Amino acid sequence: MERMGPAEDRPAPVPHLADLLREDEWQFAPELRANVPGAPGFAHHPLRRRIIYGATSLIVGLTCGFSNALLSANLPYLRGSLGLETYEIAWLPTVYLIMNCLGGGLLFKYRQQYGARSFAITFLLIQLAIIGAHLFVRELASVIIVRAASGIAATALTTLCIFYMLQAFPLEHRTRAMVLGVSIPQLGIPLARLLPLDELVLNKWDGLFLLEFGLSAISLACVLAFRLPPSHKEKVFEYRDFVSMAFYGIAVACFGAAMGMGPYLWWWDHHWIGWCLAASIPFFAISSTLELNRKVPLIDIRWLTAADLLRLAFVLIVTRMVLSEQATGAIGFLRQFGLLNENFFDLSLVIAICAFAGPVFAAALIKPDRIPAMIMVALLLVAMGSYLDSYSSNLTRAPQFYLTQGLIAFSTTFFLGPALLYGVTRVLTDGGQKLSSFVIMFSITQSMGSLVGNALVQSKRQAEAVQAL
């Protein structure tokens, strides 16, 4: 990348961080330009600026992960403190995952047309305003709105985490940077269980929302202070995007609400659960039909139904379903004996250490020809840990879970980066035009896979509880 100037034969001086504010002064060599609109180009940064970008990526990524992790890790305690029923508190993670899934569609095009920075600033400001309002209202409805805003903002923060991490590494190591960037938000749950409850329960759990508010404010300050290199933008919105995404959004909302609430209200005790499941099918079909008849579809159904992408989608959704066991299986198992987070702090610490090790090993080992083998290793480790946990009994305690849950935590963060990189490589091979389709596929497999996995585990637990009675 070179600065504009009259002396073309003179080497370009290294710009200061403030120079990034003047986007019109930058020109990118063809090999340094981003392949898709809305993504920043690759610059030759000095070490100091790379460190700043890496730290910003870590802050933004952990804020994204903590947004949902703090609530999910303390959901049983939050329910009792607020005096809510189990099915009422279950709406919070459900709404978050639904909105997180929807954030990959039209908001992806928003980023291409207006830039990732504008996208992040807009939704971080909305999230801060809603959290601030909730501290005065303190109603279930306001908490649900906070979760919805957090779910949408998380899509922006995840993208920014990857973009900032890409700037922290030299161009030849961008695959390693992508693996680290996509894995950082996954560290939220292990870290959230390490936080003491005393500060979070302040004034009916205001401490939890104040912490989320503070992290979001710090992320907003970092995004405003440390700008990414400029990106080229294009006008990509079409009116048909809003029509097809409206049907897609209704389908996701219906399916997600049914999956999220079915285990708690029980599947055939409430008619609306069945109606939502049934309604999601025609809405998905209408959205797909509209996209099939477009020249430049938002979701390219024909491309997504290629054999290798169908295999990838199947692996992603099944893996996410299996990995939901850690949050609702082993930890829920220990809580049945009346244990609190601090009672299995040592187990949470082991899980956190293994979760941190996952992306480090993945980044060190990643190569295009190794990606399928790395994904298979991650799945085998999950299978091994789950099989050993199947021998758990009422005599099993936290130390017996060190090895198995450590394996699963390591596999979670080890798996995600190579899986995403495989899909992105496939997109770039086809010219980069199908990125929105892959983003939507990736977000729906992760969000809906989590909901389906949680629904299976919770339904099994509810059925066992009924049989025990």
N, C-alpha and C positions, 0 to 999 in steps of 0.2 A: 504494500500500500504506500502511496507517495502523496506528499503535499503538493499542491499546485504552486508553481513558481516559475520565474523566467529562466533559471539556470537548470536545464533538464539533466545536464551531465553531473551536477553536484548531488551527492547523497542526501536523501531527505532527512531532516532532523527528526529526532524522536519527539512527538508532541506531548505536551503536558495533559494531565487528566482533564483540565478545564477545556482543552481544545475540542474534546468530544462533544461539547455543547454546540459547536459550529458545524453542523452537519454538511453545509454546502461547501466546506473547504476540503472535503475528503474525496479522493478518487480511489477506487479499488481496481487492482489488476484483475483480469478475468478469472484467474485461478483462486482469487481470494474472495470473490463475491459469493453470496449465499445462493443456493439453488432454487429456493422458494421465496416468494414475497413475504415480508414481515420478519424474516430472520436476519440478524446482523451479519455483516461480513467478518472475515477473519483478519485481524490486525496483528502487526509485529509489536507486541507490548514489551516494555521493560519489566524486569522482575518485580519491582515494587507494585506496578499496576496489576500484574498477574496475581499477586498475593491479595490485593484489594478485591479483585473480581472473585477469587476463590472464596474469600471470607464472606462476601455478599451472597454468593451462591449458597453457602452453608446456612447463613441466617435466613434467607428466603425459603430454602428447602425445609429447614426445621420448623419454620413458622407454618408452612403448608402442612407438614405432618402433624404438628401439635394441634392444629385447628380442630381436627376430629379425634385425635388420639387422647387428648386430655379428658374429653367427655366419654369416649368409649371405655377407657380404662377405669373410670369411676362411675359408670352408669348405675350399678346397683345402689351405691351410697347416695348418689344424687337423687334417685327416685324416693328414697326414704326421707331425705331432708326436705324435699319440696312437697311431700305428701301426695305423690302421684301414683297411679296404678301402673303395673308392669307394662300393659299395652300402651299407655300414654307415653311413657319414657322411651318406648321402642320406636316412636315416631321420629326421634331426633337423629339417630344414625341412618334411618331409612330415608328421610328427606335429604340428608347430606349426600348420600350415595346417588340418589335420583338426580339431584341438581348437578353433581359432579359428572355424571354420565351425559347430561344434556349440554354441559359446557364445552364438549368437544365438537359440536356441530357448527351452528352459526357463529359462535364465538371464535372458532378457528378462522373463519373468513373475516371477522372483525379485525383480528390480528394482522391478516394479510393486507387489509385495506388501510388500517389506521396505525398499525404497529403494536408490538407486544407491550411496550412501555405504557402507551395510552390505555390498553386493555387492563393492565395490572393496576395502574393508578386509579382508574375509574372504580373498579370493583373493591379495591382496598379501602377507598374512601366510603363507599356504600357500606362495607362491612363494619368499619369503625363507627359510622353513624348508627347502624342498627344495634351494635353491641352497647354503645353508649345509651341508646334509648331503652334497651332491655334492663339496664341497671336501675332504671326508675320505674319500669312497669312490672317486671318480675312475674309474668304470666307464661303459661305453657305456650300460648300462641306466639309470644315474642321470642321464646327460645327456639321454636320451630323456624321462625323467620331468620334468626341468626344462623341456624344450621344451613338453611337454604342459601343464604348469602355466602357462607363459608365454603359450601360445596362448589359454587361458581367461581369464587375467588381462587380456590385451590387449583383450578385448571390453569389460571394465569400464572400462579406462583410456581407450579411445576415446570411450565415452559420456561419461565425466567431463570429458574434454578439451573436448567440445562444450558441456556444461553450464556449465563455468567460463567458456568464451569468451563464451557468451550473456550471462552476468552482467557481463562486462567492457564490453559495448556498450549504449547506450541502446536502448529497446524498438523504436524505428523502424528500427534498423540490425541487427535480429536475423538477417536473411537473410545479411548480410555476415559476421556472427559465426559462423553455422553453416558457411559456406564455409571460413572460416579454421580453425575447430575440427576439421572432418573432414580437412583437408589436412595438419595438423601431423604426425601419425604417419607420413605418406608421406615425410617428410624424413629419416627414419632411415637409409635405405640410402645416399643421397649423402653424408651426414655421416660415416657409419661408415667409408667408404673414405678419409676424410681423417685418421683417427687413425693415429699411428705404431704399427708392429707391436711395437716393442721392449718397450713396457709391457704389451701384451696377452699376449705369449708367456711372461711371467713364470711360472716353475715349471710348465711344461707347460700353458700357457694359463689358469692360475688368474687372471691379470690380467683376462681377458675376463669371467669369471664374477664376479670381485670388482667390476668396473665395473657389471655388470648388477645385482649385489646392492646396490651403493651407490645407483644410480639408483632402484631400487625402494624402498629405505628412505627416500630423500628424498621420493619421491612419496607414500609412506604418511604421512610427517610433515606434508606439505602438506595432504593430505586431512583429517588429524586436526585440524590447526591452523585451517584456513580452511574452515569449513562453508558449504555452499550454503544458500540460503533453503529453508525446509521445503517438502515436497511432500505432496500427499494420496496416501494409499495405499489399496488395495482388496484384498480377498481374491479372487484370480484363479485360484489353482491348482485343478485338477480331476484326479481320478485318471486320467482318460483322456489327459491331457497326457503322463503318464509312459509310457503304453502306446504311443501313436503316436510319441513322440519316441525310444523305444527302437528301434523299427523304422527310423526316420529316421536315428538315430545309427549303427546297423549298416550301413545303406546308404551313408552318407557315409564311414565308416571303410573299407569294402570298396573303394569307388570310389577314394578318395584314396590308399589303400595301393597299389593297382594302378597308378594314374597316376604316383605318386611313385617307385615302384621299377621299373616296366616298362622305362624307358630304360637302366637300369644293369644289371639282371639279364637283360635282353632279354625281349621280350614272349612268345615261344613256347618259351623255354628252361626256364621253370618253370611247372608246371601251376597253382600256386596263384594266379598272376596272372590267368589266364583264369577260374578259378572265382570269384575276387573280383569281377571285372567282371560276370560272369553273375549272381552272387548279389545285386549291388546293384540290379538291375532289379526283381525281385519284392519286395525289402524296401521300395524306394521306392513300389511299387504298393500294398503293404499299408498303409503309412503314409498314403498319399493317400486310399485307400478309407476308412480309419478317420476321417480328417478330414472327408471329404465327408458323413458321416452324423452330424455333430455340430451342435448348435444354435449354439454359440459355439466355432468351431474355432480351434486354435492357428495352423494354416496354412490360410487360406481359399483352397482350390484354385479355386473358381469365380471369385473376385475376381482372383486372380493370372493367370487365363487370359483376361482381357480383352485386347483387341487392343493397346491402348497400353502395357500392362504387359508383354506378351510382347515387344513391340518394344524396350522399355527393358531387359528381361532379356537379350535377344539382344545389344544394343549393349554392355551392361556386361560380359558374359562374353567377347565377342570382343575388346573393348578391353583387358581384363585379360590375355587371351592374347597380344595383340600387344605390350603393354607389358612382358611378361616377357622380351622380347628384350634389353632393356637390361642386365638382371642376368646373363643367361646367354649372350647373343649377342656384343655388341661387347666387353664386359669379358672374357668367356671367350676371345674371339678373340685379344686381346692377351696373355692369360696363356699361350696356346699357344706363344708365342715366349719364354717364360721370364720375362716381366715381372711384378714384384710391385706391390703397391698404390702404393708410393712412386715407382715408375718412371713411373706415369701419374697422379701427384698433380695435375698441371695440368688434365688432363681431368676428374678427379673434382671439382676446384674449379669448373670451368665447369658441370658437371652440377648441383652443389649450388646455385650462384647461380641457375641457370635454374629449379631446383625451388622455390626460395624465391620467385622472381618469379611463378610460376604462380598460387598462391592469392591473392597481392596483387592481381594484375590481375583475377582472377575476382571477388574481393570488391568491387573498384572498379566493375566493369562489370555485376554481377549485377542483373537485373530479371526478373520472371516471364516477360515476353514475349520475353526474350533467351535464355532457357535452351536451347531447341533449337538456336539458331544457335551458341551457345558450345560446345555438345557437338560439333556438326559441324566447327567450326573446329579443335577439339582433335584430332579424328579425322583431318582433312586434314593437320595438321602431323605427326602420327605417320606417316601414309602417305608424306609427303614425305621425312621423315628416314629411314624404312626403305628407300625406293626408292633414295635416294642411297647408303646403306650397302651396297646390293646390289652395288655396283661395287668393294667392298673386295677386296684381294688380299694376297699375302704381303709386298708392299711398303708396305702401309698401316700407319701408326703413329698414336699418340694425337692429334697435331695435326690429322690429317685427320678426326677424329671430333668436333671441337669443335662445329661447326654442327649436324650431324645428331643427336648425342646430346643437345646442348643443347635442340634442338627437342622431342625425345621426353621429356626430363625436364620441360620446361615444360608440355607437353601432359598429362603424368600428373597433376600437381597442379592444373592448370587445369581438367581434365575432372571430377575426382571430386566436388568441391563442388556444381556445378550438377546433376550426375546425381543425387546424393543429394537435393538440394533439390526436384528434379522429382518424385521418388517421395514425399517427405514431403508436398509440396503436394497430391498426388493422394490421399494417405491422409487428410489433414485435410479435404479436400473431401467425402470420404465419411463424415465424422464422427469420425475418429480411431480407430475400432474395429479397423481392419485393420493397425495398426502392427506387430504381431508378425509378420504374414505378410510385410510388406515387409522388415522387419529380417532375417528368415530368407532371403528371396530375395536381398537385397543381400549378405549374408555368404557365401552359397553361390556367387554369381557371382564374388565377389572371390577367395575362397580356392580354390575348385575351378577357376576360370579361370586362376589363377596356376599351379596344378599341371598343368593340361592344356597351357598354353602352354609351360611348362618341359619337359614330356614331349615335345612336338613338336620343340622346338629341340634337346634332347639326343638324341632318336632320329635326327634328321637328321645331327647331328654324328657319332654312332656309326656310322651307315650309311656316311658319307663316309670315316671312318677305316678301315672294313673294306674298302671299295673301293680305297683307296690302298695297302693291303697286297697 
